[in-house]
Amino acid sequence: MILIIYEANSGLRQIFTDGRTLPNKDAQPWWYGYSIGKWEGDTLVVETTGFTDDIWLDVQGSPLTGEGKVTERFRRPTVGTLEIDITVDDPKAYTKPWTVRINQRLLPDSELIEFICEDRDATHYVGADGK
């Protein structure tokens, strides 16, 4: 199992790598969904389903529904970088699947920074009125 700890709102995510399958559609939905992963050469491929309905993928308000499936492909092209190709397939929210690449710098000698999002901090969100 791989455990991801997010700085934002102390989020935790489990990616099971023991060969299990994704749960059926009757599983209790989760904010981060249910994730399984496997290695394809030097790439970790993670499939996630079972999301809570009508969540946001980003602060711009890009939707994801309980029907969505997200596939991530993690690669380390160099020692200090992580490349993640993310494909979103959600027929309830989008007309066709789409993919985006995220390039991350790896900072192994740093610490996580506490980040808690509260309403007073959300003035940049879609629909926020700044109050």
N, CA, C and O of each residue as an XYZ file, in Angstrom:
524
protein
N       0.840     -1.171      0.000
C       0.000      0.000      0.000
C       0.888      1.237      0.000
O       1.939      1.274      0.638
N       0.436      2.241     -0.730
C       1.073      3.551     -0.735
C       0.118      4.491     -0.010
O      -1.084      4.487     -0.275
N       0.649      5.292      0.901
C      -0.150      6.262      1.625
C       0.301      7.651      1.207
O       1.489      7.967      1.274
N      -0.641      8.484      0.776
C      -0.348      9.867      0.411
C      -0.946     10.756      1.493
O      -2.122     10.635      1.834
N      -0.126     11.644      2.022
C      -0.564     12.614      3.015
C      -0.549     13.981      2.342
O       0.506     14.464      1.929
N      -1.708     14.597      2.235
C      -1.819     15.913      1.608
C      -1.682     17.013      2.661
O      -2.175     16.876      3.781
N      -1.016     18.092      2.296
C      -0.947     19.237      3.206
C      -2.327     19.845      3.418
O      -2.677     20.228      4.534
N      -3.093     19.931      2.370
C      -4.402     20.586      2.442
C      -5.381     19.774      3.278
O      -5.674     18.619      2.969
N      -5.874     20.388      4.327
C      -6.910     19.810      5.189
C      -6.564     18.431      5.740
O      -7.462     17.647      6.047
N      -5.282     18.127      5.868
C      -4.804     16.862      6.453
C      -5.384     15.650      5.738
O      -5.708     14.649      6.378
N      -5.518     15.728      4.420
C      -6.090     14.635      3.643
C      -5.188     13.407      3.619
O      -3.966     13.528      3.538
N      -5.795     12.226      3.691
C      -5.091     10.947      3.600
C      -5.675     10.132      2.464
O      -6.889     10.098      2.262
N      -4.799      9.481      1.731
C      -5.246      8.657      0.611
C      -4.467      7.349      0.607
O      -3.245      7.341      0.756
N      -5.189      6.240      0.433
C      -4.571      4.914      0.356
C      -4.626      4.416     -1.080
O      -5.665      4.505     -1.733
N      -3.505      3.892     -1.572
C      -3.457      3.256     -2.884
C      -3.027      1.820     -2.640
O      -1.889      1.568     -2.244
N      -3.927      0.884     -2.873
C      -3.626     -0.524     -2.622
C      -2.893     -1.123     -3.824
O      -3.317     -0.952     -4.967
N      -1.820     -1.808     -3.561
C      -0.983     -2.402     -4.614
C      -0.903     -3.917     -4.471
O       0.036     -4.539     -4.969
N      -1.882     -4.514     -3.793
C      -1.856     -5.949     -3.524
C      -2.629     -6.785     -4.545
O      -2.843     -7.979     -4.334
N      -3.047     -6.161     -5.650
C      -3.733     -6.914     -6.698
C      -5.247     -6.929     -6.583
O      -5.920     -7.527     -7.423
N      -5.789     -6.295     -5.579
C      -7.255     -6.264     -5.447
C      -7.874     -5.447     -6.592
O      -7.178     -4.705     -7.285
N      -9.163     -5.594     -6.772
C      -9.881     -4.825     -7.789
C     -10.584     -3.646     -7.127
O     -10.708     -3.590     -5.904
N     -11.037     -2.716     -7.940
C     -11.819     -1.601     -7.410
C     -13.152     -2.126     -6.894
O     -13.685     -3.089     -7.446
N     -13.704     -1.511     -5.844
C     -14.996     -1.985     -5.330
C     -16.123     -1.701     -6.318
O     -15.984     -0.873     -7.219
N     -17.232     -2.397     -6.136
C     -18.381     -2.181     -7.015
C     -19.050     -0.845     -6.710
O     -18.651     -0.147     -5.778
N     -20.042     -0.500     -7.473
C     -20.697      0.809     -7.361
C     -21.491      0.982     -6.068
O     -21.934      2.090     -5.767
N     -21.680     -0.087     -5.301
C     -22.430     -0.001     -4.047
C     -21.550      0.413     -2.867
O     -22.056      0.593     -1.760
N     -20.250      0.565     -3.084
C     -19.343      0.921     -1.992
C     -19.639      2.335     -1.485
O     -20.071      3.204     -2.242
N     -19.399      2.545     -0.197
C     -19.565      3.875      0.391
C     -18.632      4.853     -0.314
O     -17.428      4.598     -0.364
N     -19.132      5.960     -0.860
C     -18.266      6.912     -1.556
C     -17.343      7.648     -0.575
O     -17.699      7.884      0.579
N     -16.152      8.002     -1.067
C     -15.160      8.730     -0.274
C     -14.728      9.969     -1.032
O     -14.839     10.025     -2.256
N     -14.235     10.966     -0.306
C     -13.736     12.199     -0.914
C     -12.628     11.889     -1.911
O     -12.638     12.409     -3.027
N     -11.666     11.042     -1.518
C     -10.555     10.677     -2.401
C     -10.814      9.389     -3.174
O      -9.941      8.933     -3.913
N     -11.987      8.797     -3.020
C     -12.335      7.580     -3.736
C     -11.554      6.374     -3.245
O     -10.901      6.424     -2.203
N     -11.628      5.289     -4.007
C     -10.887      4.050     -3.738
C      -9.837      3.899     -4.830
O     -10.150      4.003     -6.016
N      -8.604      3.657     -4.437
C      -7.506      3.610     -5.405
C      -6.779      2.282     -5.368
O      -6.511      1.725     -4.303
N      -6.462      1.779     -6.577
C      -5.591      0.612     -6.715
C      -4.456      0.999     -7.656
O      -4.642      1.797     -8.575
N      -3.295      0.433     -7.421
C      -2.148      0.781     -8.244
C      -1.360     -0.439     -8.662
O      -1.391     -1.480     -8.006
N      -0.643     -0.287     -9.781
C       0.241     -1.341    -10.267
C       1.367     -0.679    -11.050
O       1.216      0.426    -11.571
N       2.474     -1.360    -11.122
C       3.628     -0.845    -11.857
C       3.597     -1.336    -13.295
O       3.383     -2.520    -13.558
N       3.815     -0.409    -14.223
C       4.039     -0.723    -15.631
C       5.418     -0.166    -15.959
O       5.551      1.008    -16.302
N       6.440     -1.004    -15.855
C       7.810     -0.538    -16.026
C       8.162      0.429    -14.927
O       8.047      0.091    -13.749
N       8.594      1.643    -15.287
C       8.955      2.653    -14.285
C       7.806      3.602    -13.955
O       8.026      4.658    -13.362
N       6.584      3.232    -14.335
C       5.414      4.091    -14.122
C       4.435      3.416    -13.167
O       4.054      2.263    -13.367
N       4.031      4.146    -12.125
C       2.981      3.680    -11.231
C       1.648      4.144    -11.805
O       1.412      5.345    -11.940
N       0.774      3.195    -12.144
C      -0.543      3.499    -12.705
C      -1.586      3.284    -11.609
O      -1.710      2.191    -11.056
N      -2.325      4.339    -11.310
C      -3.317      4.303    -10.229
C      -4.689      4.599    -10.815
O      -4.870      5.596    -11.515
N      -5.660      3.727    -10.528
C      -7.045      3.928    -10.944
C      -7.874      4.191     -9.698
O      -7.726      3.508     -8.684
N      -8.754      5.194     -9.782
C      -9.569      5.573     -8.632
C     -11.016      5.762     -9.067
O     -11.297      6.422    -10.067
N     -11.934      5.169     -8.297
C     -13.377      5.333     -8.478
C     -14.001      5.481     -7.090
O     -13.298      5.483     -6.079
N     -15.314      5.605     -7.053
C     -16.022      5.638     -5.773
C     -15.929      6.976     -5.064
O     -15.829      7.033     -3.838
N     -15.963      8.052     -5.837
C     -15.873      9.387     -5.248
C     -17.211      9.826     -4.670
O     -18.273      9.374     -5.100
N     -17.137     10.716     -3.690
C     -18.321     11.414     -3.223
C     -18.858     12.229     -4.388
O     -18.079     12.815     -5.140
N     -20.152     12.276     -4.550
C     -20.752     12.965     -5.690
C     -20.552     14.475     -5.608
O     -20.603     15.072     -4.533
N     -20.325     15.067     -6.768
C     -20.266     16.520     -6.931
C     -19.178     17.201     -6.103
O     -19.447     18.150     -5.366
N     -17.949     16.706     -6.233
C     -16.809     17.369     -5.609
C     -16.079     18.188     -6.669
O     -16.385     18.096     -7.857
N     -15.129     18.973     -6.236
C     -14.314     19.772     -7.148
C     -12.961     19.137     -7.322
O     -12.391     18.601     -6.372
N     -12.443     19.194     -8.535
C     -11.079     18.733     -8.805
C     -10.039     19.797     -8.475
O      -8.878     19.482     -8.218
N     -10.462     21.055     -8.485
C      -9.531     22.167     -8.280
C     -10.299     23.372     -7.737
O     -11.523     23.331     -7.609
N      -9.570     24.445     -7.418
C     -10.228     25.627     -6.853
C     -11.017     26.422     -7.890
O     -11.748     27.343     -7.524
N     -10.888     26.091     -9.170
C     -11.708     26.728    -10.193
C     -13.099     26.103    -10.278
O     -13.971     26.621    -10.976
N     -13.309     25.001     -9.575
C     -14.621     24.375     -9.546
C     -14.852     23.320    -10.606
O     -16.005     22.992    -10.888
N     -13.794     22.769    -11.212
C     -13.962     21.682    -12.193
C     -14.611     20.491    -11.491
O     -14.056     19.970    -10.524
N     -15.777     20.055    -11.965
C     -16.536     19.036    -11.229
C     -16.017     17.612    -11.428
O     -15.363     17.288    -12.419
N     -16.341     16.781    -10.436
C     -16.166     15.338    -10.522
C     -17.352     14.743     -9.785
O     -17.689     15.177     -8.683
N     -17.984     13.746    -10.397
C     -19.165     13.128     -9.791
C     -18.835     11.715     -9.326
O     -17.732     11.211     -9.534
N     -19.805     11.104     -8.704
C     -19.656      9.732     -8.251
C     -19.489      8.735     -9.386
O     -19.113      7.587     -9.146
N     -19.760      9.149    -10.616
C     -19.584      8.293    -11.793
C     -18.160      8.364    -12.349
O     -17.802      7.599    -13.244
N     -17.362      9.271    -11.824
C     -16.035      9.519    -12.374
C     -15.017      8.422    -12.094
O     -15.087      7.708    -11.094
N     -14.068      8.318    -13.021
C     -12.899      7.449    -12.857
C     -11.673      8.298    -13.188
O     -11.625      8.965    -14.222
N     -10.703      8.263    -12.311
C      -9.470      9.006    -12.511
C      -8.325      8.001    -12.620
O      -8.184      7.108    -11.785
N      -7.510      8.163    -13.666
C      -6.333      7.322    -13.846
C      -5.104      8.229    -13.802
O      -4.999      9.195    -14.557
N      -4.181      7.898    -12.903
C      -2.954      8.678    -12.760
C      -1.767      7.816    -13.149
O      -1.724      6.624    -12.844
N      -0.813      8.423    -13.819
C       0.423      7.744    -14.218
C       1.584      8.541    -13.635
O       1.915      9.620    -14.126
N       2.202      8.001    -12.582
C       3.302      8.658    -11.870
C       4.636      8.181    -12.427
O       4.879      6.979    -12.530
N       5.506      9.136    -12.789
C       6.868      8.821    -13.261
C       7.849      9.796    -12.635
O       7.506     10.938    -12.330
N       9.083      9.323    -12.446
C      10.165     10.193    -11.990
C      11.198     10.289    -13.101
O      12.117      9.472    -13.155
N      11.066     11.272    -13.991
C      12.012     11.382    -15.102
C      13.424     11.750    -14.640
O      14.403     11.397    -15.297
N      13.532     12.461    -13.504
C      14.833     12.763    -12.899
C      14.703     12.604    -11.396
O      13.602     12.431    -10.872
N      15.823     12.662    -10.713
C      15.815     12.483     -9.261
C      14.928     13.506     -8.566
O      14.243     13.159     -7.604
N      14.919     14.746     -9.017
C      14.192     15.805     -8.327
C      12.831     16.140     -8.872
O      12.238     17.134     -8.451
N      12.300     15.345     -9.803
C      10.997     15.673    -10.386
C      10.049     14.479    -10.389
O      10.462     13.320    -10.447
N       8.785     14.804    -10.324
C       7.726     13.811    -10.418
C       6.758     14.301    -11.481
O       6.308     15.446    -11.437
N       6.439     13.440    -12.434
C       5.545     13.757    -13.542
C       4.286     12.919    -13.358
O       4.361     11.696    -13.243
N       3.128     13.580    -13.330
C       1.869     12.863    -13.134
C       0.928     13.206    -14.286
O       0.540     14.363    -14.445
N       0.561     12.211    -15.088
C      -0.454     12.368    -16.119
C      -1.778     11.899    -15.520
O      -1.899     10.754    -15.086
N      -2.761     12.783    -15.499
C      -4.049     12.490    -14.872
C      -5.134     12.511    -15.941
O      -5.322     13.514    -16.629
N      -5.849     11.390    -16.076
C      -6.958     11.295    -17.018
C      -8.255     11.205    -16.225
O      -8.410     10.346    -15.357
N      -9.184     12.103    -16.538
C     -10.490     12.133    -15.895
C     -11.514     11.636    -16.902
O     -11.638     12.185    -17.997
N     -12.243     10.598    -16.526
C     -13.312     10.048    -17.356
C     -14.588     10.071    -16.519
O     -14.805      9.196    -15.680
N     -15.412     11.055    -16.747
C     -16.638     11.227    -15.977
C     -17.764     11.626    -16.928
O     -17.966     12.814    -17.178
N     -18.500     10.648    -17.462
C     -19.540     10.952    -18.447
C     -20.681     11.806    -17.902
O     -21.431     12.396    -18.679
N     -20.822     11.880    -16.596
C     -21.862     12.709    -15.989
C     -21.461     14.191    -15.971
O     -22.322     15.066    -15.883
N     -20.138     14.472    -16.055
C     -19.666     15.860    -15.973
C     -19.010     16.362    -17.256
O     -18.961     17.571    -17.482
N     -18.498     15.449    -18.112
C     -17.741     15.855    -19.299
C     -18.187     15.040    -20.513
O     -18.663     13.914    -20.370
N     -18.032     15.611    -21.696
C     -18.451     14.931    -22.919
C     -17.473     13.852    -23.353
O     -17.852     12.929    -24.074
N     -16.203     13.956    -22.918
C     -15.212     12.931    -23.248
C     -14.091     12.976    -22.207
O     -13.922     13.992    -21.532
N     -13.330     11.897    -22.067
C     -12.206     11.909    -21.124
C     -11.174     12.963    -21.527
O     -11.032     13.287    -22.707
N     -10.461     13.489    -20.541
C      -9.403     14.470    -20.794
C      -8.222     14.201    -19.866
O      -8.367     13.608    -18.798
N      -7.052     14.654    -20.305
C      -5.809     14.383    -19.570
C      -5.050     15.681    -19.354
O      -5.028     16.553    -20.222
N      -4.432     15.797    -18.191
C      -3.584     16.929    -17.854
C      -2.283     16.379    -17.245
O      -2.290     15.334    -16.594
N      -1.189     17.079    -17.460
C       0.093     16.682    -16.871
C       0.451     17.662    -15.758
O       0.393     18.878    -15.941
N       0.816     17.123    -14.623
C       1.291     17.902    -13.482
C       2.769     17.580    -13.300
O       3.144     16.412    -13.194
N       3.603     18.608    -13.263
C       5.034     18.429    -12.993
C       5.323     18.949    -11.593
O       5.062     20.111    -11.283
N       5.866     18.074    -10.749
C       6.155     18.415     -9.363
C       7.659     18.370     -9.110
O       8.366     17.522     -9.653
N       8.135     19.293     -8.280
C       9.508     19.203     -7.774
C       9.476     18.394     -6.498
O       8.598     18.588     -5.658
N      10.418     17.494     -6.347
C      10.511     16.712     -5.125
C      11.467     17.409     -4.170
O      12.586     17.764     -4.540
N      11.011     17.599     -2.941
C      11.797     18.280     -1.919
C      11.915     17.368     -0.702
O      11.231     17.587      0.298
N      12.773     16.347     -0.771
C      12.821     15.332      0.289
C      13.293     15.849      1.651
O      12.992     15.226      2.669
N      14.012     16.951      1.700
C      14.515     17.464      2.974
C      13.613     18.540      3.578
O      14.038     19.265      4.478
N      12.387     18.652      3.099
C      11.464     19.662      3.615
C      10.379     18.986      4.454
O      10.272     17.760      4.491
N       9.586     19.808      5.120
C       8.495     19.300      5.942
C       7.164     19.739      5.351
O       7.089     20.724      4.618
N       6.104     18.985      5.685
C       4.762     19.389      5.269
C       4.383     20.678      5.990
O       4.774     20.898      7.136
N       3.629     21.515      5.316
C       3.154     22.767      5.896
C       1.671     22.599      6.178
O       0.920     22.139      5.318
N       1.253     22.968      7.371
C      -0.168     22.870      7.705
C      -0.974     23.836      6.836
O      -0.623     25.010      6.710
N      -2.050     23.335      6.242
C      -2.923     24.165      5.430
C      -4.354     23.723      5.678
O      -4.734     22.607      5.323
N      -5.143     24.588      6.283
C      -6.555     24.312      6.545
C      -7.355     25.387      5.817
O      -7.169     26.577      6.071
N      -8.235     24.980      4.925
C      -9.053     25.929      4.170
C     -10.345     26.182      4.938
O     -11.103     25.256      5.228
N     -10.581     27.441      5.259
C     -11.811     27.841      5.924
C     -12.541     28.827      5.023
O     -11.953     29.372      4.090
N     -13.809     29.055      5.299
C     -14.602     29.963      4.475
C     -13.935     31.321      4.310
O     -13.996     31.903      3.227
N     -13.306     31.834      5.346
C     -12.684     33.154      5.258
C     -11.487     33.172      4.317
O     -11.061     34.235      3.868
N     -10.942     31.986      4.017
C      -9.800     31.883      3.117
C     -10.211     31.613      1.676
O      -9.356     31.570      0.791
N     -11.485     31.432      1.429
C     -11.960     30.915      0.145
C     -12.430     31.994     -0.826
O     -13.259     31.710     -1.691
N     -11.934     33.207     -0.712
C     -12.414     34.279     -1.583
C     -12.075     34.048     -3.044
O     -12.709     34.640     -3.918
N     -11.098     33.210     -3.334
C     -10.699     32.942     -4.721
C     -11.486     31.782     -5.340
O     -11.309     31.497     -6.525
N     -12.335     31.118     -4.588
C     -13.100     29.998     -5.109
C     -14.239     30.487     -6.003
O     -14.694     31.625     -5.886
N     -14.685     29.612     -6.890
C     -15.824     29.913     -7.743
C     -17.048     30.154     -6.881
O     -17.391     29.335     -6.028
N     -17.708     31.291     -7.110
C     -18.931     31.589     -6.387
C     -18.730     32.170     -5.010
O     -19.713     32.520     -4.357
N     -17.495     32.291     -4.532
C     -17.255     32.844     -3.203
C     -17.548     34.343     -3.212
O     -17.224     35.048     -4.168
N     -18.157     34.808     -2.145
C     -18.488     36.236     -2.095
C     -17.553     37.033     -1.196
O     -17.755     38.231     -0.998
N     -16.545     36.388     -0.657
C     -15.545     37.089      0.138
C     -15.955     37.342      1.571
O     -15.239     38.036      2.294
N     -17.075     36.809      2.006
C     -17.529     37.028      3.399
C     -17.073     35.899      4.285
O     -17.355     35.903      5.483
